[in-house]
Amino acid sequence: MSYAVAGIEAGLRLSGRVDYSNASAAQQAGEAVLATLSAGEWRCELSALETGSSVTAAVLMAWQRYALAHDSRLVLTQAPERLVAILAASNLAEVFAVEHRLEGMHAS
């Protein structure tokens, strides 16, 4: 399965699998959704993400930069445990607020 980006109230949902072949398209799709939102705290709901990888982290970081440039902040919700670990190992954990982690998701 590839990725899907959908708008939700005050944010977006990322699902599926983000990899090298679709990361740029996923980034652009997410920024298109974020462009429709009012400034403030934006949610990125990740419960249907199939895997958390460094590529996914890079897309989320690009979205966070986009949010900050628009006087907003991206908050990750339902983030897979593996993705949270990658953010921490990359010294990016402080960049994101992470709410409601999903435990036990160790897909690669």
Buried (B, 14 or more C-beta within 10 A) or exposed (E): EEBEBBBEEEBBBBBBBBBEEBBEBBBEBBBEBBEEBEEEEBBBBBBBBBBBBEBBBBBBBBBBEBBEEBEBBBBBBBBBBBBBBBBEEEEBBEBBEBEEBBEEBEEE
